[in-house]
Amino acid sequence: MKSIRTLLFMMNIIFCMAVLPASAKDKHIEQVDPPEKMTVFLNKHFKDVALDKMKYDAEDGIYEVKFKNGYEIDFERGGTWIKIESDYYPLPKSIIDILPVNMVKYIAENYPRRSITQIKKKAYGYKVELSDSPTLVFDKQGNFVKRK
C-alpha cells in the first residue's frame, strides 16, 4: 500500500513537471533581460517603488512590469513605454512632466481635481483615463480630440 502511494505521488510530481512548463510556453511568457531604455525609464520614474513582478510576452513583444503599490507599466520590445496605469495612486509628477504640454494644460484646466490613473500611447496619440471622469483622447501633439 505504501509503495502504491509513493508511486502515485511520484507520478503526480512528474505530471506537474511536464504540464506546467508546457502551459507557460503556450502563453509565450519568457524571462529575458529588459532593454536598457526600459531600465533607465524605470530607474528614473519608479526607483523608490517596490517591484512585484516583471515578465516578457514573446508573442505580443510586450514587457509587463507590476509594482507592489499598484502601478503597472507595459513596454514594447525596444523599451518604449506604451501604457502606464495605477489602481491606487496618481501617476508620478515625473511622468506628467514628460507628457505633451497641451495635454497636461487641458487636463489641469478642465479636470482640475482629477488625477491621471492611466495613459496609453496609441498610433494617433494618447488615450488618458482620469479618476472619476470620462476617458480623454489626444493627438500626438497633446491636442484634445474627444471624450469617450
MARBA-3410 file (N, C-alpha, C, O; in Angstrom, 1 decimal):
148
0.8,-1.2,0.0,0.0,0.0,0.0,0.9,1.3,0.0,0.6,2.2,-0.7 ~ 1.9,1.2,0.8,2.8,2.4,0.9,3.5,2.6,-0.4,3.7,3.8,-0.8 ~ 3.9,1.5,-1.1,4.6,1.7,-2.4,3.6,2.3,-3.5,4.1,3.0,-4.4 ~ 2.3,1.9,-3.4,1.4,2.5,-4.3,1.2,4.0,-4.1,1.2,4.8,-5.1 ~ 1.2,4.4,-2.9,1.1,5.8,-2.5,2.3,6.6,-3.0,2.2,7.7,-3.6
3.5,6.0,-2.8,4.7,6.6,-3.3,4.7,6.7,-4.8,5.1,7.7,-5.3 ~ 4.3,5.6,-5.5,4.2,5.6,-6.9,3.3,6.7,-7.4,3.6,7.4,-8.4 ~ 2.1,6.8,-6.8,1.1,7.8,-7.2,1.7,9.2,-7.0,1.5,10.1,-7.8 ~ 2.3,9.4,-5.8,2.9,10.7,-5.5,4.0,11.1,-6.6,4.0,12.2,-7.0 ~ 4.8,10.2,-6.9,5.9,10.4,-7.9,5.3,10.7,-9.3,5.8,11.5,-10.0
4.2,10.0,-9.6,3.6,10.2,-10.9,2.9,11.6,-11.0,3.0,12.3,-12.0 ~ 2.4,12.1,-9.8,1.8,13.4,-9.7,2.9,14.5,-10.0,2.7,15.4,-10.7 ~ 4.1,14.3,-9.3,5.2,15.2,-9.5,5.6,15.2,-10.9,5.9,16.3,-11.5 ~ 5.8,14.1,-11.5,6.3,14.0,-12.9,5.2,14.7,-13.8,5.6,15.4,-14.8 ~ 3.9,14.4,-13.6,2.9,15.1,-14.4,2.9,16.6,-14.3,2.9,17.3,-15.3
3.1,17.1,-13.1,3.1,18.5,-12.8,4.3,19.1,-13.5,4.2,20.2,-14.1 ~ 5.5,18.5,-13.4,6.7,19.0,-14.1,6.5,19.0,-15.6,7.1,19.9,-16.3 ~ 5.8,18.1,-16.1,5.6,18.0,-17.6,4.6,19.0,-18.1,4.7,19.6,-19.1 ~ 3.5,19.2,-17.3,2.4,20.1,-17.7,2.7,21.6,-17.5,2.4,22.4,-18.4 ~ 3.2,21.9,-16.4,3.4,23.3,-16.0,4.3,24.1,-17.0,4.0,25.1,-17.5
5.5,23.5,-17.3,6.3,24.2,-18.3,5.6,24.4,-19.7,5.8,25.4,-20.4 ~ 4.8,23.4,-20.1,4.1,23.4,-21.4,3.1,24.5,-21.4,3.0,25.2,-22.4 ~ 2.4,24.7,-20.3,1.4,25.8,-20.2,2.0,27.1,-20.2,1.5,28.1,-20.8 ~ 3.2,27.3,-19.6,3.9,28.6,-19.7,4.4,28.9,-21.1,4.4,30.0,-21.5 ~ 4.8,27.8,-21.8,5.2,28.0,-23.2,4.1,28.4,-24.1,4.2,29.2,-25.0
2.9,27.8,-23.8,1.7,28.2,-24.6,1.4,29.7,-24.5,0.9,30.2,-25.5 ~ 1.7,30.3,-23.4,1.4,31.7,-23.2,2.5,32.6,-23.7,2.4,33.8,-23.8 ~ 3.6,32.0,-24.2,4.8,32.7,-24.7,5.4,33.7,-23.7,5.8,34.8,-24.1 ~ 5.4,33.3,-22.5,6.0,34.2,-21.5,7.4,33.7,-21.2,7.6,32.6,-20.8 ~ 8.3,34.6,-21.3,9.7,34.3,-21.1,10.3,35.3,-20.1,9.8,36.4,-19.9
11.4,34.8,-19.5,12.2,35.7,-18.6,13.4,36.1,-19.5,14.2,35.3,-19.8 ~ 13.4,37.4,-19.8,14.5,37.9,-20.6,15.0,39.2,-20.0,14.3,39.9,-19.2 ~ 16.2,39.6,-20.3,16.8,40.9,-19.8,16.1,42.0,-20.5,15.9,42.0,-21.7 ~ 15.6,43.0,-19.7,14.9,44.1,-20.3,15.9,45.0,-21.0,17.1,45.1,-20.7 ~ 15.3,45.8,-22.0,16.2,46.7,-22.8,16.7,47.8,-21.9,16.0,48.2,-20.9
17.8,48.4,-22.2,18.4,49.4,-21.4,17.5,50.6,-21.3,17.4,51.2,-20.2 ~ 16.8,51.0,-22.4,15.9,52.1,-22.4,14.8,51.9,-21.3,14.4,52.9,-20.6 ~ 14.3,50.7,-21.2,13.3,50.4,-20.2,13.8,50.5,-18.8,13.2,51.1,-17.9 ~ 15.0,50.0,-18.6,15.7,50.1,-17.3,15.9,51.5,-16.8,15.7,51.9,-15.7 ~ 16.4,52.3,-17.8,16.6,53.8,-17.5,15.3,54.4,-17.1,15.3,55.2,-16.1
14.2,54.2,-17.8,12.9,54.8,-17.5,12.5,54.4,-16.1,12.0,55.2,-15.4 ~ 12.5,53.1,-15.8,12.1,52.6,-14.5,12.9,53.2,-13.4,12.4,53.6,-12.3 ~ 14.2,53.3,-13.6,15.1,53.9,-12.5,14.8,55.4,-12.3,14.9,55.9,-11.2 ~ 14.5,56.0,-13.4,14.2,57.5,-13.3,12.9,57.8,-12.6,12.8,58.7,-11.8 ~ 11.8,57.1,-13.0,10.5,57.4,-12.5,9.9,56.5,-11.4,9.0,57.0,-10.7
10.5,55.4,-11.2,9.9,54.4,-10.2,11.0,53.8,-9.3,10.8,52.7,-8.8 ~ 12.1,54.5,-9.1,13.3,53.8,-8.4,13.0,53.5,-7.0,13.5,52.6,-6.4 ~ 12.1,54.2,-6.3,11.8,54.0,-4.9,10.5,53.2,-4.7,10.1,53.0,-3.6 ~ 10.0,52.6,-5.8,8.8,51.8,-5.7,9.2,50.3,-5.8,10.0,49.9,-6.6 ~ 8.6,49.5,-4.9,9.0,48.1,-4.8,8.4,47.3,-6.0,7.2,47.4,-6.2
9.2,46.6,-6.7,8.8,45.8,-7.8,8.1,44.5,-7.4,8.5,43.9,-6.4 ~ 7.0,44.2,-8.0,6.2,43.0,-7.7,6.7,41.9,-8.7,7.1,40.8,-8.3 ~ 6.5,42.2,-10.0,6.9,41.2,-11.0,7.2,41.9,-12.3,6.6,42.9,-12.6 ~ 8.0,41.2,-13.1,8.2,41.7,-14.5,8.3,40.4,-15.4,8.9,39.4,-15.0 ~ 7.6,40.5,-16.5,7.6,39.4,-17.5,7.6,39.9,-18.9,7.2,41.1,-19.1
8.0,39.0,-19.8,8.0,39.4,-21.2,7.1,38.4,-21.9,7.3,37.2,-21.8 ~ 6.2,38.9,-22.7,5.3,38.1,-23.5,5.9,38.1,-24.9,5.7,39.1,-25.7 ~ 6.5,37.0,-25.3,7.2,36.9,-26.6,6.2,37.0,-27.8,6.5,37.5,-28.9 ~ 5.0,36.5,-27.6,4.0,36.5,-28.7,3.6,37.9,-29.0,3.5,38.3,-30.2 ~ 3.4,38.8,-28.0,3.0,40.2,-28.2,4.2,41.1,-28.3,4.1,42.3,-28.7
5.4,40.7,-27.8,6.5,41.5,-27.8,6.4,42.6,-26.7,6.9,43.7,-26.9 ~ 5.7,42.3,-25.6,5.4,43.3,-24.6,6.1,42.9,-23.2,5.9,41.7,-22.8 ~ 6.7,43.8,-22.6,7.2,43.7,-21.3,6.1,44.2,-20.3,5.6,45.3,-20.6 ~ 5.8,43.5,-19.3,4.8,43.9,-18.3,5.5,44.0,-17.0,6.1,43.0,-16.5 ~ 5.4,45.2,-16.4,6.0,45.5,-15.1,4.9,45.8,-14.1,4.1,46.7,-14.4
4.9,45.2,-13.0,4.0,45.5,-11.9,4.7,45.8,-10.6,5.7,45.1,-10.3 ~ 4.2,46.8,-10.0,4.8,47.2,-8.7,3.8,46.9,-7.6,2.6,46.8,-7.8 ~ 4.4,46.7,-6.4,3.6,46.3,-5.2,2.5,47.4,-4.9,1.5,47.0,-4.2 ~ 2.7,48.6,-5.2,1.7,49.7,-4.9,0.6,49.8,-5.9,-0.2,50.7,-5.8 ~ 0.6,49.0,-6.9,-0.5,49.0,-7.9,-0.1,49.6,-9.3,-0.9,49.6,-10.2
1.1,50.3,-9.4,1.5,50.8,-10.7,1.7,49.6,-11.6,2.3,48.6,-11.3 ~ 1.3,49.8,-12.9,1.6,48.8,-13.9,2.0,49.5,-15.2,1.4,50.5,-15.6 ~ 3.1,49.0,-15.8,3.7,49.7,-17.0,3.9,48.6,-18.0,4.5,47.5,-17.7 ~ 3.5,48.9,-19.3,3.8,48.0,-20.4,4.8,48.7,-21.3,4.7,49.9,-21.5 ~ 5.8,47.9,-21.8,6.8,48.4,-22.7,6.8,47.6,-24.0,6.6,46.4,-23.9
7.1,48.2,-25.1,7.2,47.5,-26.3,8.6,46.9,-26.3,9.4,47.2,-25.5 ~ 8.9,46.0,-27.3,10.1,45.3,-27.3,11.4,46.1,-27.2,12.3,45.7,-26.6 ~ 11.4,47.3,-27.8,12.6,48.2,-27.8,12.7,48.9,-26.4,13.8,49.5,-26.2 ~ 11.7,48.9,-25.6,11.9,49.5,-24.3,11.1,50.8,-24.1,11.2,51.5,-23.1 ~ 10.3,51.2,-25.1,9.5,52.4,-25.0,8.2,52.1,-24.3,7.5,51.1,-24.6
7.8,52.9,-23.4,6.5,52.6,-22.6,5.3,52.8,-23.6,5.4,53.7,-24.4 ~ 4.3,52.0,-23.4,3.1,52.1,-24.2,1.9,52.3,-23.3,0.8,52.7,-23.8 ~ 2.0,51.9,-22.0,0.9,52.0,-21.1,1.4,52.2,-19.7,2.3,51.5,-19.2 ~ 0.8,53.2,-19.0,1.2,53.3,-17.5,-0.2,53.5,-16.8,-1.0,54.3,-17.2 ~ -0.4,52.7,-15.8,-1.6,52.8,-15.0,-1.4,52.6,-13.5,-0.4,52.0,-13.1
-2.3,53.0,-12.7,-2.3,52.8,-11.3,-3.7,52.6,-10.8,-4.6,53.2,-11.2 ~ -3.7,51.6,-9.9,-5.0,51.3,-9.2,-5.3,52.2,-8.1,-6.5,52.5,-7.8 ~ -4.3,52.7,-7.4,-4.5,53.4,-6.1,-3.9,54.8,-6.1,-4.4,55.7,-5.3 ~ -2.9,55.1,-6.8,-2.2,56.4,-6.7,-2.2,57.1,-8.1,-2.3,56.5,-9.1 ~ -2.2,58.5,-8.0,-2.0,59.2,-9.3,-0.6,58.9,-9.9,0.3,58.5,-9.1
-0.5,59.1,-11.1,0.9,58.9,-11.7,1.9,59.9,-11.2,1.5,61.0,-10.9 ~ 3.1,59.5,-11.1,4.2,60.4,-10.5,4.3,61.6,-11.4,4.1,61.6,-12.6 ~ 4.7,62.7,-10.7,4.9,64.0,-11.4,5.9,63.9,-12.5,5.8,64.5,-13.5 ~ 6.9,63.1,-12.3,7.9,62.9,-13.3,7.4,62.3,-14.6,7.9,62.6,-15.7 ~ 6.3,61.5,-14.5,5.6,61.0,-15.7,4.8,62.1,-16.4,4.8,62.3,-17.6
4.1,62.9,-15.5,3.3,64.0,-16.1,4.2,65.0,-16.8,3.8,65.5,-17.8 ~ 5.4,65.2,-16.3,6.3,66.1,-16.9,6.8,65.7,-18.3,7.3,66.6,-19.1 ~ 6.7,64.4,-18.6,7.2,64.0,-20.0,6.0,64.0,-21.0,6.3,63.7,-22.2 ~ 4.8,64.3,-20.6,3.7,64.3,-21.5,3.6,65.6,-22.2,4.2,66.6,-21.8 ~ 3.0,65.6,-23.4,2.8,66.9,-24.1,2.2,68.0,-23.2,1.2,67.7,-22.5
2.8,69.2,-23.3,2.3,70.3,-22.5,0.8,70.6,-22.8,0.1,70.9,-21.8 ~ 0.4,70.6,-24.0,-1.0,70.8,-24.4,-2.0,69.9,-23.6,-3.0,70.3,-23.1 ~ -1.6,68.6,-23.5,-2.4,67.6,-22.8,-2.5,68.0,-21.3,-3.6,68.0,-20.8 ~ -1.4,68.2,-20.7,-1.4,68.5,-19.3,-2.2,69.7,-19.0,-2.9,69.8,-18.0 ~ -2.0,70.8,-19.8,-2.7,72.0,-19.6,-4.2,71.8,-19.8,-5.0,72.3,-19.0
-4.7,71.1,-20.8,-6.1,70.8,-21.0,-6.7,70.1,-19.8,-7.8,70.5,-19.3 ~ -6.0,69.1,-19.3,-6.5,68.3,-18.1,-6.6,69.2,-16.9,-7.5,69.2,-16.2 ~ -5.5,70.0,-16.7,-5.5,70.9,-15.5,-6.6,71.9,-15.5,-7.2,72.2,-14.5 ~ -6.9,72.4,-16.7,-8.0,73.5,-16.8,-9.4,72.9,-16.8,-10.3,73.5,-16.2 ~ -9.6,71.7,-17.4,-10.9,71.1,-17.5,-11.3,70.1,-16.4,-12.4,69.8,-16.2
-10.3,69.5,-15.8,-10.5,68.5,-14.8,-9.5,68.7,-13.7,-8.6,67.9,-13.4 ~ -9.6,69.9,-13.0,-8.6,70.3,-12.0,-8.4,69.4,-10.8,-7.4,69.4,-10.2 ~ -9.4,68.7,-10.4,-9.3,67.9,-9.2,-9.2,66.4,-9.6,-9.4,65.5,-8.7 ~ -8.9,66.1,-10.8,-8.8,64.7,-11.3,-7.4,64.4,-11.5,-6.6,65.2,-12.1 ~ -7.0,63.2,-11.1,-5.6,62.7,-11.4,-5.6,61.7,-12.5,-6.6,61.0,-12.8
-4.5,61.6,-13.2,-4.4,60.7,-14.3,-4.1,59.3,-13.7,-3.2,59.1,-12.9 ~ -5.0,58.3,-14.0,-4.8,57.0,-13.5,-4.3,56.0,-14.5,-3.8,54.9,-14.2 ~ -4.4,56.4,-15.8,-3.9,55.5,-16.9,-3.7,56.4,-18.1,-4.4,57.3,-18.5 ~ -2.6,56.1,-18.8,-2.3,56.7,-20.1,-1.7,55.6,-21.0,-0.8,54.8,-20.6 ~ -2.2,55.6,-22.2,-1.8,54.7,-23.3,-1.3,55.5,-24.5,-2.0,56.4,-24.9
-0.2,55.1,-25.0,0.3,55.6,-26.3,-0.4,54.8,-27.4,-0.3,53.6,-27.4 ~ -1.0,55.5,-28.3,-1.6,54.9,-29.5,-1.0,55.5,-30.7,-0.2,56.4,-30.7 ~ -1.3,54.9,-31.9,-0.8,55.4,-33.2,-1.2,56.8,-33.4,-0.5,57.6,-34.0 ~ -2.4,57.2,-33.0,-3.0,58.5,-33.2,-2.5,59.5,-32.1,-2.7,60.7,-32.4 ~ -2.0,59.0,-31.0,-1.7,59.9,-29.9,-1.8,59.3,-28.6,-1.0,58.3,-28.3
-2.7,59.8,-27.7,-2.8,59.3,-26.3,-4.2,59.0,-25.9,-5.1,59.8,-26.3 ~ -4.4,58.0,-25.1,-5.7,57.8,-24.5,-5.5,57.9,-23.0,-4.6,57.2,-22.4 ~ -6.2,58.8,-22.3,-6.0,59.1,-20.9,-7.2,58.8,-20.1,-8.3,59.2,-20.5 ~ -7.1,58.1,-19.0,-8.1,57.9,-18.1,-7.8,58.7,-16.8,-6.7,58.7,-16.3 ~ -8.9,59.4,-16.3,-8.8,60.2,-15.1,-9.6,59.6,-14.0,-10.5,58.8,-14.3
-9.3,59.9,-12.8,-10.2,59.4,-11.7,-11.6,60.0,-11.8,-11.7,61.2,-11.9 ~ -12.6,59.1,-11.8,-14.0,59.6,-11.8,-14.3,60.5,-12.9,-15.1,61.4,-12.8 ~ -13.8,60.2,-14.1,-14.1,61.1,-15.3,-14.1,60.2,-16.5,-13.6,59.1,-16.5 ~ -14.6,60.8,-17.6,-14.6,60.0,-18.9,-13.2,59.9,-19.4,-12.2,60.6,-19.0 ~ -13.0,58.9,-20.3,-11.7,58.7,-21.0,-11.5,59.9,-22.0,-12.4,60.2,-22.7
-10.3,60.4,-22.1,-10.0,61.5,-23.0,-9.0,61.0,-24.0,-8.1,60.2,-23.8 ~ -9.2,61.5,-25.2,-8.3,61.2,-26.4,-7.6,62.4,-26.8,-8.2,63.5,-27.0 ~ -6.3,62.3,-27.0,-5.4,63.4,-27.5,-4.6,63.0,-28.7,-4.3,61.8,-28.9 ~ -4.3,63.9,-29.6,-3.4,63.6,-30.7,-1.9,63.5,-30.2,-1.7,63.7,-29.0 ~ -1.0,63.3,-31.1,0.4,63.1,-30.7,1.0,64.4,-30.2,2.0,64.4,-29.4
0.5,65.6,-30.5,0.9,66.9,-30.0,0.3,67.2,-28.7,0.6,68.2,-28.1 ~ -0.6,66.4,-28.2,-1.3,66.7,-27.0,-2.6,67.5,-27.1,-3.1,68.0,-26.1 ~ -3.1,67.7,-28.3,-4.3,68.5,-28.5,-5.5,67.6,-28.3,-5.5,66.4,-28.7 ~ -6.5,68.1,-27.5,-7.7,67.3,-27.2,-8.4,67.0,-28.5,-8.6,67.8,-29.3 ~ -8.9,65.7,-28.5,-9.6,65.2,-29.7,-11.1,65.0,-29.3,-12.0,65.5,-29.9
-11.3,64.1,-28.2,-12.6,63.8,-27.8,-12.7,63.1,-26.5,-11.6,62.7,-25.9 ~ -13.9,63.0,-25.9,-14.2,62.2,-24.7,-14.8,60.9,-25.1,-15.5,60.9,-26.1 ~ -14.5,59.9,-24.4,-15.2,58.6,-24.7,-16.1,58.2,-23.5,-16.7,57.2,-23.6
END
